[in-house]
Amino acid sequence: MPKEIPLTTRALGTEPGKPDLSSLSEWISKHRGIQADLMAYRLDASLAPELAAGISFPCAGGLFYHERIRECLTGLNNKQDTAIGEIQVDSAVLISDSILVTSQKNEVWCAFPAPHALGITDKYYGDDDEWYEAVTGAYRIMMRTMRDAGIGGHVLIDNTLDEREISALAGKKVFFFSPSPGKKDLALLMEYQRQIAVGNRMLDSAIDLANGYEINRWIVLNPDKEGIRFILSHCDPDQVVAGGYCTVESGTYWKNLVDSAVYIK
């Protein structure tokens, strides 16, 4: 008799809204002793619905976390979005954020904007190679600091992919994610990653592209029944994950993802 089998689920980030003052104040009063500020609140708020829904591999953070990253980087003029000095890292607050996240669940991943998505331009180094080395080096330090504090790995989000960043940072613990990739984006990601995240509408194109690469894991974003049926006609179930990236104000987003992440056997 046919039965529904659940797929593994994975979060790739959440973009929570800003809280009202009373909610923030109440949250801060409950989290004394850590860096209890607006960014920490949003980090916690991004994770809580994923845990409540039972996401297999949760991920705190999202593009909103750019404010925290800028806070940790010295040598910036944030008002002008420029680097005006040597890029260095003050990572103390990242340790605090990591403790906050891992107190909810061990080995949770964290989503950052990719370096390019910070929107910072160079007014100090005057050399492209030095600038990229400085920024990617700072990212390595920040991500290593958080992993040492218990974070499992990082998702780097950006719709405008940069190959130099991907080649410098992609790895087992660092996954580049484009929410709306085109074919060229998918090909670039497949060049450096053995797993790929793609929506239902791009699955056909992605499968065709994958013939030239070694893709062993498919993260299907917000999968519907047709998308699941299609990907399982090309891959084994243990190679398929239902992925989510929540950009809407909805307490049901992650629950709906879990409920829809099933196939018939």
Accessible surface in RSA format (square Angstrom, percent):
REM  Atomic radii and reference values for relative SASA: ProtOr
REM  Chains: A
REM  Algorithm: Lee & Richards
REM  Probe-radius: 1.40
REM  Slices: 20
REM RES _ NUM      All-atoms   Total-Side   Main-Chain    Non-polar    All polar
REM                ABS   REL    ABS   REL    ABS   REL    ABS   REL    ABS   REL
RES MET A   1   224.69 116.4 149.93  99.2  74.76 178.0 121.77 103.5 102.92 136.4
RES PRO A   2    99.42  72.5  81.45  74.2  17.97  65.3  84.09  69.4  15.32  95.2
RES LYS A   3   131.36  64.1 124.16  76.2   7.20  17.1  74.66  67.2  56.70  60.4
RES GLU A   4   113.71  65.3  92.05  69.6  21.67  51.6  26.08  50.4  87.63  71.5
RES ILE A   5    40.84  23.2  40.84  30.4   0.00   0.0  40.84  29.4   0.00   0.0
RES PRO A   6   100.39  73.2  86.26  78.6  14.13  51.4  86.26  71.2  14.13  87.8
RES LEU A   7    12.91   7.2   2.88   2.1  10.03  25.2   5.19   3.6   7.72  20.8
RES THR A   8    55.53  39.5  46.73  47.4   8.80  21.0  13.61  18.3  41.91  63.4
RES THR A   9     4.73   3.4   4.73   4.8   0.00   0.0   3.16   4.2   1.57   2.4
RES ARG A  10    26.32  11.1  26.32  13.4   0.00   0.0   8.97  12.3  17.36  10.5
RES ALA A  11     0.70   0.6   0.00   0.0   0.70   1.6   0.00   0.0   0.70   1.8
RES LEU A  12     0.00   0.0   0.00   0.0   0.00   0.0   0.00   0.0   0.00   0.0
RES GLY A  13     0.00   0.0   0.00   N/A   0.00   0.0   0.00   0.0   0.00   0.0
RES THR A  14     8.11   5.8   8.11   8.2   0.00   0.0   8.11  10.9   0.00   0.0
RES GLU A  15    36.78  21.1  26.95  20.4   9.84  23.4  23.64  45.7  13.14  10.7
RES PRO A  16    17.07  12.4   9.20   8.4   7.87  28.6  15.71  13.0   1.37   8.5
RES GLY A  17    34.44  42.5   0.00   N/A  34.44  42.5  25.21  69.2   9.24  20.7
RES LYS A  18   139.63  68.1 108.49  66.6  31.14  74.1  59.83  53.9  79.80  85.0
RES PRO A  19    30.92  22.5   1.42   1.3  29.50 107.2  12.45  10.3  18.47 114.8
RES ASP A  20    88.22  61.8  73.07  72.7  15.15  35.8  47.25 111.2  40.96  40.9
RES LEU A  21   140.84  78.4 131.67  94.2   9.17  23.0 134.45  94.4   6.39  17.2
RES SER A  22    82.08  69.4  69.43  92.7  12.65  29.1  54.37 115.8  27.71  38.8
RES SER A  23    42.44  35.9  36.17  48.3   6.28  14.5  15.00  32.0  27.44  38.4
RES LEU A  24    27.92  15.6  27.92  20.0   0.00   0.0  27.92  19.6   0.00   0.0
RES SER A  25    58.74  49.6  50.40  67.3   8.34  19.2  35.57  75.7  23.17  32.5
RES GLU A  26    99.43  57.1  92.06  69.7   7.36  17.5  36.11  69.8  63.32  51.7
RES TRP A  27    24.93  10.0  22.21  10.7   2.73   6.4  24.50  13.1   0.43   0.7
RES ILE A  28    53.34  30.4  53.34  39.7   0.00   0.0  53.34  38.4   0.00   0.0
RES SER A  29    52.84  44.7  37.32  49.8  15.52  35.7  26.04  55.5  26.80  37.5
RES LYS A  30   145.52  71.0 110.75  68.0  34.76  82.8  76.25  68.6  69.26  73.8
RES HIS A  31    41.30  22.6  35.66  24.8   5.64  14.4  28.94  29.8  12.36  14.4
RES ARG A  32   186.22  78.2 154.48  78.7  31.74  75.6  68.58  93.7 117.64  71.3
RES GLY A  33    85.12 105.0   0.00   N/A  85.12 105.0  42.95 117.9  42.17  94.5
RES ILE A  34    55.21  31.4  33.96  25.3  21.25  51.2  40.33  29.0  14.87  40.4
RES GLN A  35    76.15  42.6  67.44  49.3   8.71  20.7   8.73  18.6  67.42  51.1
RES ALA A  36    21.11  19.4   4.75   7.3  16.36  37.2   4.89   6.9  16.22  43.0
RES ASP A  37    40.42  28.3  37.71  37.5   2.71   6.4  31.42  74.0   9.00   9.0
RES LEU A  38    56.73  31.6  53.19  38.1   3.54   8.9  53.19  37.4   3.54   9.5
RES MET A  39    10.53   5.5   8.98   5.9   1.56   3.7   8.99   7.6   1.55   2.0
RES ALA A  40     0.66   0.6   0.53   0.8   0.13   0.3   0.66   0.9   0.00   0.0
RES TYR A  41    39.65  18.5  39.18  22.3   0.47   1.2  11.00   8.3  28.65  35.3
RES ARG A  42    23.07   9.7  23.07  11.8   0.00   0.0   0.00   0.0  23.07  14.0
RES LEU A  43     0.03   0.0   0.03   0.0   0.00   0.0   0.03   0.0   0.00   0.0
RES ASP A  44    23.72  16.6  23.11  23.0   0.62   1.5   1.03   2.4  22.70  22.6
RES ALA A  45    31.70  29.1  18.71  28.9  12.98  29.5  26.46  37.3   5.24  13.9
RES SER A  46     0.00   0.0   0.00   0.0   0.00   0.0   0.00   0.0   0.00   0.0
RES LEU A  47     0.80   0.4   0.80   0.6   0.00   0.0   0.80   0.6   0.00   0.0
RES ALA A  48    54.13  49.8  46.27  71.4   7.86  17.9  50.92  71.7   3.21   8.5
RES PRO A  49    46.95  34.2  38.27  34.9   8.68  31.5  44.62  36.8   2.33  14.5
RES GLU A  50     0.00   0.0   0.00   0.0   0.00   0.0   0.00   0.0   0.00   0.0
RES LEU A  51    52.79  29.4  34.44  24.6  18.34  46.1  36.31  25.5  16.47  44.3
RES ALA A  52    94.09  86.5  50.11  77.3  43.98 100.0  62.71  88.3  31.38  83.1
RES ALA A  53    22.76  20.9   2.84   4.4  19.92  45.3  11.07  15.6  11.69  31.0
RES GLY A  54    51.55  63.6   0.00   N/A  51.55  63.6  33.31  91.4  18.24  40.9
RES ILE A  55     7.75   4.4   0.00   0.0   7.75  18.7   0.00   0.0   7.75  21.0
RES SER A  56    51.06  43.1  27.80  37.1  23.26  53.6  21.92  46.7  29.14  40.8
RES PHE A  57   116.51  58.3 114.41  70.9   2.10   5.5 115.76  70.2   0.75   2.1
RES PRO A  58     6.17   4.5   4.06   3.7   2.11   7.7   4.06   3.4   2.11  13.1
RES CYS A  59     0.72   0.5   0.72   0.8   0.00   0.0   0.72   1.8   0.00   0.0
RES ALA A  60     0.00   0.0   0.00   0.0   0.00   0.0   0.00   0.0   0.00   0.0
RES GLY A  61     0.00   0.0   0.00   N/A   0.00   0.0   0.00   0.0   0.00   0.0
RES GLY A  62     0.00   0.0   0.00   N/A   0.00   0.0   0.00   0.0   0.00   0.0
RES LEU A  63    67.82  37.8  66.60  47.6   1.23   3.1  66.83  46.9   0.99   2.7
RES PHE A  64    12.47   6.2   4.06   2.5   8.40  21.9  12.11   7.3   0.36   1.0
RES TYR A  65     0.12   0.1   0.12   0.1   0.00   0.0   0.12   0.1   0.00   0.0
RES HIS A  66    62.46  34.1  62.46  43.4   0.00   0.0  41.29  42.6  21.17  24.6
RES GLU A  67    74.02  42.5  66.25  50.1   7.77  18.5  26.22  50.7  47.80  39.0
RES ARG A  68     1.64   0.7   1.19   0.6   0.45   1.1   0.45   0.6   1.19   0.7
RES ILE A  69     0.00   0.0   0.00   0.0   0.00   0.0   0.00   0.0   0.00   0.0
RES ARG A  70    31.63  13.3  29.84  15.2   1.79   4.3  12.90  17.6  18.73  11.3
RES GLU A  71    94.72  54.4  62.91  47.6  31.81  75.7  43.54  84.2  51.18  41.8
RES CYS A  72     0.90   0.7   0.00   0.0   0.90   2.1   0.90   2.3   0.00   0.0
RES LEU A  73    12.82   7.1   4.00   2.9   8.82  22.2   4.19   2.9   8.64  23.2
RES THR A  74    64.68  46.0  58.89  59.7   5.79  13.8  62.31  83.7   2.37   3.6
RES GLY A  75    22.94  28.3   0.00   N/A  22.94  28.3  12.72  34.9  10.22  22.9
RES LEU A  76    28.14  15.7   2.03   1.5  26.11  65.6   2.03   1.4  26.11  70.3
RES ASN A  77    40.48  27.9  34.97  33.8   5.51  13.3   7.55  18.2  32.94  31.8
RES ASN A  78    73.00  50.3  57.95  56.0  15.05  36.2  27.57  66.3  45.43  43.9
RES LYS A  79   203.13  99.1 165.26 101.4  37.86  90.1 116.06 104.5  87.07  92.7
RES GLN A  80   124.36  69.5 104.31  76.2  20.05  47.7  32.38  68.9  91.97  69.8
RES ASP A  81    59.52  41.7  58.45  58.2   1.07   2.5   8.17  19.2  51.35  51.2
RES THR A  82    10.33   7.3   9.67   9.8   0.66   1.6   9.06  12.2   1.27   1.9
RES ALA A  83     0.00   0.0   0.00   0.0   0.00   0.0   0.00   0.0   0.00   0.0
RES ILE A  84    99.58  56.7  76.96  57.3  22.61  54.5  77.72  56.0  21.86  59.3
RES GLY A  85    14.57  18.0   0.00   N/A  14.57  18.0  14.57  40.0   0.00   0.0
RES GLU A  86    99.69  57.2  89.43  67.7  10.26  24.4  20.37  39.4  79.31  64.8
RES ILE A  87    15.55   8.8   1.40   1.0  14.15  34.1   1.40   1.0  14.15  38.4
RES GLN A  88   101.99  57.0  97.29  71.1   4.71  11.2  26.30  56.0  75.69  57.4
RES VAL A  89    34.50  22.7   1.95   1.8  32.55  78.4   2.37   2.1  32.13  87.1
RES ASP A  90    87.24  61.1  80.49  80.1   6.75  16.0  23.16  54.5  64.08  63.9
RES SER A  91    25.12  21.2  21.81  29.1   3.30   7.6   0.00   0.0  25.12  35.2
RES ALA A  92    69.48  63.9  58.18  89.8  11.30  25.7  61.54  86.7   7.94  21.0
RES VAL A  93    17.06  11.2  12.02  10.9   5.03  12.1  15.32  13.3   1.74   4.7
RES LEU A  94     0.00   0.0   0.00   0.0   0.00   0.0   0.00   0.0   0.00   0.0
RES ILE A  95    74.18  42.2  74.18  55.3   0.00   0.0  74.18  53.4   0.00   0.0
RES SER A  96    24.10  20.4  20.90  27.9   3.19   7.3   6.84  14.6  17.26  24.2
RES ASP A  97     1.07   0.8   0.87   0.9   0.20   0.5   0.20   0.5   0.87   0.9
RES SER A  98     0.00   0.0   0.00   0.0   0.00   0.0   0.00   0.0   0.00   0.0
RES ILE A  99    92.17  52.4  91.36  68.1   0.81   1.9  91.66  66.0   0.50   1.4
RES LEU A 100     5.61   3.1   3.95   2.8   1.66   4.2   5.61   3.9   0.00   0.0
RES VAL A 101     1.07   0.7   0.25   0.2   0.82   2.0   1.07   0.9   0.00   0.0
RES THR A 102    24.94  17.7  16.64  16.9   8.30  19.8   7.68  10.3  17.26  26.1
RES SER A 103    80.45  68.0  38.35  51.2  42.11  97.0  44.56  94.9  35.90  50.3
RES GLN A 104    90.10  50.4  59.85  43.7  30.25  72.0   5.74  12.2  84.36  64.0
RES LYS A 105    89.45  43.6  81.20  49.8   8.25  19.7  37.10  33.4  52.36  55.8
RES ASN A 106   118.12  81.5 106.65 103.1  11.47  27.6  24.74  59.5  93.38  90.3
RES GLU A 107   108.25  62.1  97.31  73.6  10.94  26.1  50.94  98.5  57.31  46.8
RES VAL A 108     1.63   1.1   0.02   0.0   1.61   3.9   1.63   1.4   0.00   0.0
RES TRP A 109    45.39  18.2  45.34  21.9   0.05   0.1  28.38  15.1  17.01  27.6
RES CYS A 110     0.00   0.0   0.00   0.0   0.00   0.0   0.00   0.0   0.00   0.0
RES ALA A 111     0.00   0.0   0.00   0.0   0.00   0.0   0.00   0.0   0.00   0.0
RES PHE A 112     0.00   0.0   0.00   0.0   0.00   0.0   0.00   0.0   0.00   0.0
RES PRO A 113     1.27   0.9   1.27   1.2   0.00   0.0   1.27   1.0   0.00   0.0
RES ALA A 114     1.30   1.2   1.30   2.0   0.00   0.0   1.30   1.8   0.00   0.0
RES PRO A 115     8.16   5.9   0.75   0.7   7.41  26.9   1.13   0.9   7.03  43.7
RES HIS A 116    85.29  46.6  69.61  48.4  15.68  40.1  52.47  54.1  32.82  38.2
RES ALA A 117    38.88  35.7   8.22  12.7  30.65  69.7  16.08  22.6  22.79  60.4
RES LEU A 118     7.87   4.4   1.95   1.4   5.92  14.9   2.30   1.6   5.57  15.0
RES GLY A 119    44.36  54.7   0.00   N/A  44.36  54.7  35.57  97.6   8.79  19.7
RES ILE A 120    25.06  14.3   7.72   5.7  17.35  41.8   7.72   5.6  17.35  47.1
RES THR A 121    77.30  55.0  74.33  75.4   2.98   7.1  71.73  96.3   5.57   8.4
RES ASP A 122    37.78  26.5  16.07  16.0  21.70  51.3  10.43  24.6  27.35  27.3
RES LYS A 123   147.70  72.1 111.55  68.4  36.15  86.1  63.48  57.1  84.22  89.7
RES TYR A 124   111.77  52.2  84.09  47.8  27.68  72.0  49.73  37.4  62.04  76.5
RES TYR A 125    43.98  20.5  21.86  12.4  22.12  57.5  22.93  17.2  21.05  25.9
RES GLY A 126    76.13  93.9   0.00   N/A  76.13  93.9  41.59 114.1  34.55  77.4
RES ASP A 127    62.98  44.1  56.49  56.2   6.49  15.3  15.10  35.5  47.89  47.8
RES ASP A 128    87.93  61.6  79.03  78.7   8.90  21.1  23.17  54.5  64.76  64.6
RES ASP A 129   105.45  73.9  98.82  98.4   6.64  15.7  31.15  73.3  74.30  74.1
RES GLU A 130    95.45  54.8  91.68  69.4   3.77   9.0  31.21  60.4  64.25  52.5
RES TRP A 131    30.84  12.4  30.84  14.9   0.00   0.0  11.90   6.3  18.94  30.7
RES TYR A 132    38.69  18.1  38.03  21.6   0.66   1.7  23.58  17.7  15.12  18.6
RES GLU A 133   126.03  72.4 118.25  89.5   7.79  18.5  42.74  82.7  83.29  68.0
RES ALA A 134    20.08  18.5   5.66   8.7  14.42  32.8  17.31  24.4   2.78   7.4
RES VAL A 135    17.14  11.3  16.80  15.2   0.34   0.8  17.14  14.9   0.00   0.0
RES THR A 136     5.53   3.9   5.53   5.6   0.00   0.0   1.67   2.2   3.87   5.8
RES GLY A 137    19.13  23.6   0.00   N/A  19.13  23.6  18.07  49.6   1.06   2.4
RES ALA A 138     4.36   4.0   1.18   1.8   3.18   7.2   2.65   3.7   1.71   4.5
RES TYR A 139     0.12   0.1   0.12   0.1   0.00   0.0   0.12   0.1   0.00   0.0
RES ARG A 140   111.56  46.8 107.48  54.8   4.08   9.7  56.83  77.7  54.73  33.2
RES ILE A 141    94.12  53.6  90.08  67.1   4.04   9.7  93.83  67.6   0.29   0.8
RES MET A 142     0.00   0.0   0.00   0.0   0.00   0.0   0.00   0.0   0.00   0.0
RES MET A 143     3.53   1.8   3.53   2.3   0.00   0.0   3.53   3.0   0.00   0.0
RES ARG A 144   129.77  54.5 129.77  66.2   0.00   0.0  40.68  55.6  89.09  54.0
RES THR A 145    22.89  16.3  17.84  18.1   5.05  12.0   9.73  13.1  13.16  19.9
RES MET A 146     0.00   0.0   0.00   0.0   0.00   0.0   0.00   0.0   0.00   0.0
RES ARG A 147    51.61  21.7  37.10  18.9  14.51  34.5  11.13  15.2  40.48  24.5
RES ASP A 148   108.87  76.3  69.77  69.4  39.10  92.5  32.11  75.6  76.76  76.6
RES ALA A 149    28.05  25.8   5.87   9.1  22.19  50.5  17.97  25.3  10.08  26.7
RES GLY A 150    24.44  30.1   0.00   N/A  24.44  30.1  23.27  63.9   1.17   2.6
RES ILE A 151     3.26   1.9   0.00   0.0   3.26   7.9   0.00   0.0   3.26   8.9
RES GLY A 152     2.57   3.2   0.00   N/A   2.57   3.2   1.40   3.9   1.16   2.6
RES GLY A 153     0.00   0.0   0.00   N/A   0.00   0.0   0.00   0.0   0.00   0.0
RES HIS A 154     0.00   0.0   0.00   0.0   0.00   0.0   0.00   0.0   0.00   0.0
RES VAL A 155     0.24   0.2   0.24   0.2   0.00   0.0   0.24   0.2   0.00   0.0
RES LEU A 156     0.22   0.1   0.00   0.0   0.22   0.6   0.00   0.0   0.22   0.6
RES ILE A 157     0.61   0.3   0.61   0.5   0.00   0.0   0.61   0.4   0.00   0.0
RES ASP A 158    12.93   9.1  10.59  10.5   2.34   5.5   2.74   6.5  10.19  10.2
RES ASN A 159    80.29  55.4  63.18  61.1  17.11  41.2  27.70  66.7  52.59  50.8
RES THR A 160    84.69  60.2  80.32  81.4   4.37  10.4  51.32  68.9  33.37  50.4
RES LEU A 161    27.64  15.4   2.05   1.5  25.59  64.3   3.42   2.4  24.22  65.2
RES ASP A 162    22.10  15.5  14.97  14.9   7.13  16.9   6.71  15.8  15.39  15.3
RES GLU A 163    87.24  50.1  81.47  61.6   5.78  13.8  24.10  46.6  63.14  51.6
RES ARG A 164   107.51  45.1 102.71  52.4   4.80  11.4  58.00  79.3  49.51  30.0
RES GLU A 165     7.19   4.1   7.19   5.4   0.00   0.0   0.35   0.7   6.84   5.6
RES ILE A 166     0.42   0.2   0.16   0.1   0.26   0.6   0.16   0.1   0.26   0.7
RES SER A 167    62.35  52.7  33.39  44.6  28.96  66.7  18.41  39.2  43.94  61.6
RES ALA A 168    38.83  35.7  15.06  23.2  23.76  54.1  23.99  33.8  14.84  39.3
RES LEU A 169    11.07   6.2   1.03   0.7  10.04  25.2   3.95   2.8   7.13  19.2
RES ALA A 170    27.49  25.3   2.39   3.7  25.09  57.1   2.51   3.5  24.97  66.2
RES GLY A 171    46.35  57.2   0.00   N/A  46.35  57.2  33.85  92.9  12.50  28.0
RES LYS A 172   188.46  91.9 156.61  96.1  31.86  75.9 111.47 100.3  77.00  82.0
RES LYS A 173    85.93  41.9  83.88  51.5   2.05   4.9  47.76  43.0  38.17  40.7
RES VAL A 174    11.73   7.7  10.82   9.8   0.91   2.2  10.90   9.5   0.83   2.2
RES PHE A 175     4.75   2.4   4.13   2.6   0.62   1.6   4.75   2.9   0.00   0.0
RES PHE A 176     2.47   1.2   1.76   1.1   0.71   1.8   1.76   1.1   0.71   2.0
RES PHE A 177     1.28   0.6   0.42   0.3   0.86   2.2   1.28   0.8   0.00   0.0
RES SER A 178     1.38   1.2   0.00   0.0   1.38   3.2   0.00   0.0   1.38   1.9
RES PRO A 179    34.26  25.0  18.57  16.9  15.68  57.0  18.80  15.5  15.46  96.1
RES SER A 180    85.33  72.1  61.27  81.8  24.06  55.4  38.25  81.5  47.08  66.0
RES PRO A 181    12.50   9.1   5.10   4.7   7.40  26.9   5.25   4.3   7.25  45.1
RES GLY A 182    33.34  41.1   0.00   N/A  33.34  41.1  31.28  85.9   2.06   4.6
RES LYS A 183   125.47  61.2 119.38  73.3   6.08  14.5  63.67  57.3  61.79  65.8
RES LYS A 184   184.30  89.9 174.40 107.0   9.89  23.6 120.41 108.4  63.89  68.1
RES ASP A 185    37.05  26.0  36.47  36.3   0.58   1.4   1.07   2.5  35.98  35.9
RES LEU A 186     0.00   0.0   0.00   0.0   0.00   0.0   0.00   0.0   0.00   0.0
RES ALA A 187    24.43  22.5  23.31  36.0   1.13   2.6  23.64  33.3   0.79   2.1
RES LEU A 188    36.51  20.3  30.85  22.1   5.66  14.2  36.30  25.5   0.21   0.6
RES LEU A 189     3.14   1.7   3.14   2.2   0.00   0.0   3.14   2.2   0.00   0.0
RES MET A 190     0.00   0.0   0.00   0.0   0.00   0.0   0.00   0.0   0.00   0.0
RES GLU A 191    97.92  56.2  80.44  60.9  17.47  41.6  17.13  33.1  80.78  66.0
RES TYR A 192    73.71  34.4  50.90  29.0  22.80  59.3  36.98  27.8  36.73  45.3
RES GLN A 193    12.13   6.8   7.38   5.4   4.75  11.3  12.05  25.6   0.09   0.1
RES ARG A 194    92.93  39.0  88.96  45.3   3.97   9.5  48.36  66.1  44.57  27.0
RES GLN A 195    41.25  23.1  41.25  30.1   0.00   0.0  10.42  22.2  30.84  23.4
RES ILE A 196     0.42   0.2   0.42   0.3   0.00   0.0   0.42   0.3   0.00   0.0
RES ALA A 197     3.96   3.6   1.13   1.7   2.84   6.4   1.13   1.6   2.84   7.5
RES VAL A 198     0.00   0.0   0.00   0.0   0.00   0.0   0.00   0.0   0.00   0.0
RES GLY A 199    21.46  26.5   0.00   N/A  21.46  26.5  18.45  50.6   3.01   6.7
RES ASN A 200    42.36  29.2  27.02  26.1  15.34  36.9  14.44  34.8  27.92  27.0
RES ARG A 201   234.83  98.6 202.10 103.0  32.73  77.9  85.14 116.4 149.69  90.7
RES MET A 202    46.32  24.0  46.25  30.6   0.07   0.2  18.48  15.7  27.84  36.9
RES LEU A 203     2.69   1.5   2.69   1.9   0.00   0.0   2.69   1.9   0.00   0.0
RES ASP A 204    86.83  60.8  85.40  85.0   1.43   3.4  25.54  60.1  61.30  61.1
RES SER A 205    26.50  22.4  21.26  28.4   5.24  12.1   4.25   9.1  22.25  31.2
RES ALA A 206     0.00   0.0   0.00   0.0   0.00   0.0   0.00   0.0   0.00   0.0
RES ILE A 207    20.36  11.6  19.47  14.5   0.88   2.1  19.47  14.0   0.88   2.4
RES ASP A 208    92.74  65.0  81.94  81.6  10.80  25.5  25.54  60.1  67.19  67.0
RES LEU A 209    48.53  27.0  41.62  29.8   6.91  17.4  45.44  31.9   3.09   8.3
RES ALA A 210    14.83  13.6   9.55  14.7   5.28  12.0   9.81  13.8   5.02  13.3
RES ASN A 211   129.24  89.1  92.26  89.2  36.99  89.1  34.68  83.5  94.56  91.4
RES GLY A 212    64.93  80.1   0.00   N/A  64.93  80.1  35.79  98.2  29.14  65.3
RES TYR A 213    66.77  31.2  45.07  25.6  21.70  56.5  27.69  20.8  39.08  48.2
RES GLU A 214   133.28  76.5 124.04  93.8   9.23  22.0  52.50 101.6  80.77  65.9
RES ILE A 215    23.95  13.6   1.39   1.0  22.57  54.4   1.48   1.1  22.47  61.0
RES ASN A 216    82.95  57.2  77.90  75.3   5.05  12.2  29.25  70.4  53.71  51.9
RES ARG A 217    92.28  38.7  92.28  47.0   0.00   0.0   5.28   7.2  87.00  52.7
RES TRP A 218     8.61   3.5   8.61   4.2   0.00   0.0   2.33   1.2   6.28  10.2
RES ILE A 219     0.27   0.2   0.27   0.2   0.00   0.0   0.27   0.2   0.00   0.0
RES VAL A 220     0.86   0.6   0.86   0.8   0.00   0.0   0.86   0.7   0.00   0.0
RES LEU A 221    15.52   8.6  13.67   9.8   1.86   4.7  13.67   9.6   1.86   5.0
RES ASN A 222    77.94  53.7  66.10  63.9  11.84  28.5  30.13  72.5  47.82  46.2
RES PRO A 223     5.33   3.9   0.30   0.3   5.03  18.3   0.30   0.3   5.03  31.3
RES ASP A 224    71.81  50.3  66.20  65.9   5.61  13.3  38.74  91.2  33.07  33.0
RES LYS A 225   166.11  81.0 159.14  97.6   6.97  16.6 103.65  93.3  62.46  66.5
RES GLU A 226   129.63  74.4 124.75  94.4   4.88  11.6  39.02  75.5  90.61  74.0
RES GLY A 227     5.18   6.4   0.00   N/A   5.18   6.4   4.67  12.8   0.51   1.1
RES ILE A 228     5.37   3.1   5.37   4.0   0.00   0.0   5.37   3.9   0.00   0.0
RES ARG A 229   154.57  64.9 146.44  74.7   8.12  19.3  76.26 104.2  78.31  47.5
RES PHE A 230    63.20  31.6  57.63  35.7   5.57  14.5  63.03  38.2   0.17   0.5
RES ILE A 231     0.00   0.0   0.00   0.0   0.00   0.0   0.00   0.0   0.00   0.0
RES LEU A 232    40.24  22.4  20.39  14.6  19.85  49.9  20.84  14.6  19.40  52.2
RES SER A 233    82.53  69.7  40.34  53.8  42.19  97.2  48.03 102.3  34.50  48.3
RES HIS A 234    97.86  53.5  59.23  41.2  38.62  98.8  43.11  44.4  54.75  63.7
RES CYS A 235    16.92  12.8   7.45   8.3   9.47  22.3   5.18  13.1  11.74  12.7
RES ASP A 236    89.85  62.9  88.53  88.1   1.32   3.1  10.42  24.5  79.44  79.2
RES PRO A 237    56.54  41.2  51.73  47.2   4.80  17.5  52.11  43.0   4.43  27.5
RES ASP A 238   115.52  80.9  90.57  90.1  24.94  59.0  52.52 123.6  63.00  62.8
RES GLN A 239    55.19  30.9  55.14  40.3   0.05   0.1  11.83  25.2  43.37  32.9
RES VAL A 240     3.56   2.3   0.54   0.5   3.02   7.3   0.54   0.5   3.02   8.2
RES VAL A 241     7.51   4.9   7.51   6.8   0.00   0.0   7.51   6.5   0.00   0.0
RES ALA A 242     0.46   0.4   0.00   0.0   0.46   1.0   0.46   0.6   0.00   0.0
RES GLY A 243     0.00   0.0   0.00   N/A   0.00   0.0   0.00   0.0   0.00   0.0
RES GLY A 244     0.00   0.0   0.00   N/A   0.00   0.0   0.00   0.0   0.00   0.0
RES TYR A 245    25.65  12.0  17.32   9.9   8.33  21.7  15.29  11.5  10.36  12.8
RES CYS A 246     4.27   3.2   4.18   4.7   0.09   0.2   0.00   0.0   4.27   4.6
RES THR A 247    81.67  58.1  54.14  54.9  27.52  65.6  28.91  38.8  52.76  79.8
RES VAL A 248    84.98  55.9  73.33  66.4  11.65  28.1  78.55  68.3   6.43  17.4
RES GLU A 249   141.99  81.5 106.57  80.6  35.42  84.3  68.37 132.2  73.62  60.1
RES SER A 250    44.88  37.9  24.55  32.8  20.33  46.8  21.71  46.2  23.17  32.5
RES GLY A 251    76.08  93.8   0.00   N/A  76.08  93.8  36.32  99.7  39.76  89.0
RES THR A 252    75.46  53.7  75.24  76.3   0.22   0.5  61.85  83.1  13.61  20.6
RES TYR A 253    33.30  15.5  30.14  17.1   3.15   8.2  32.69  24.6   0.60   0.7
RES TRP A 254     4.40   1.8   3.95   1.9   0.45   1.1   3.25   1.7   1.16   1.9
RES LYS A 255   118.82  58.0 118.09  72.5   0.72   1.7  86.68  78.0  32.14  34.2
RES ASN A 256    83.42  57.5  79.41  76.7   4.00   9.6  26.16  63.0  57.26  55.3
RES LEU A 257     7.16   4.0   3.03   2.2   4.13  10.4   6.61   4.6   0.55   1.5
RES VAL A 258    47.21  31.1  42.24  38.2   4.97  12.0  42.24  36.7   4.97  13.5
RES ASP A 259    81.41  57.0  60.02  59.7  21.39  50.6  31.75  74.7  49.66  49.5
RES SER A 260    45.88  38.8  33.00  44.0  12.88  29.7  37.69  80.3   8.18  11.5
RES ALA A 261     1.18   1.1   0.56   0.9   0.62   1.4   0.56   0.8   0.62   1.6
RES VAL A 262    37.51  24.7  30.97  28.0   6.55  15.8  30.97  26.9   6.55  17.8
RES TYR A 263    35.58  16.6  30.50  17.4   5.08  13.2  22.16  16.7  13.42  16.5
RES ILE A 264   111.26  63.3  85.12  63.4  26.15  63.0  85.12  61.3  26.15  71.0
RES LYS A 265   156.02  76.1 124.42  76.3  31.60  75.2  95.04  85.5  60.97  64.9
END  Absolute sums over single chains surface
CHAIN  1 A    12909.8      10056.1       2853.7       6666.2       6243.6
END  Absolute sums over all chains
TOTAL         12909.8      10056.1       2853.7       6666.2       6243.6
